[in-house]
Amino acid sequence: MRAPEVQSALFPTARCPACEQAVLTYISIDDNGDERRRCVDCDADINDQLQWVSAADVEELGYQFGAPHKKSGCGGGGCGSCSR
């Protein structure tokens, strides 16, 4: 069950050219002090228009909220090195 604040929030997503799929994005500051939108999975620059989506839509992209599922192996979240 998602927390109420997560349930009602909207999250920035866009198509990542490197991942070739819709991903969550974040803002970073480059060396010139300018904001850059980046992919949370690979840190690639995102230039596509943002889509603001619900928590349920974020989960459909393969992300999850809360504690990680207890799985092992890469891709299952067991190695701790990937965000999905």
PyMOL commands that set and color helices and strands:
alter all, ss='L'
color gray80, all
select helices_A, chain A and resi 4-8+55-60
alter helices_A, ss='H'
color red, helices_A
select strands_A, chain A and resi 11-16+21-29+35-39+51-53
alter strands_A, ss='S'
color yellow, strands_A
deselect
rebuild
show_as cartoon
